[in-house]
């Protein structure tokens, strides 16, 4: 008997996690960076938000301001985040990635791209076309879902209900 739709979806998820989580993940471990998971989460959130105020960062992380201050203090000491005054309101402190952190991010992205290019280089031209088409379909589905969720004001990323 052929696999069900759900079995195919689970298999695709498992394969993507295997490829991106095992074969293409960075070669360093969190302990190599000397950061706790909380500090890493804070750093990634600052990166995503750009230049948030401390209160915006606290709200995004769902943590008390004093907790976020402690996280940011360590990241500042390690040279990964910089604090600055908000030009509109000197009472507001903003944080952003340091030059060092941006450089490290670029190096990680370059290493990941090199690993991906090496992996893709092992495939035939036909296989590359098939993967490109399949990822195009997945990208389009993600864009449709994001647009639908935005129009509904729904942040749920779960499976679509009622699909055959």
Buried (B, 14 or more C-beta within 10 A) or exposed (E): EEEEEEEEEEEEEEEEEEEEEEEBEBEEEEEEBEBEEBBBBBBEBBBEBEBBBBEBBBEBBEBEEEBBBBBBEBBBEBEBBBEEEEEEEEEBBBBBBBEEBEEBBEEEEEBBEEBBEEEEEEEEEEEEEEEEEEEEEEEEEEEEEEEEEEEEEEEEEEEEEEEE
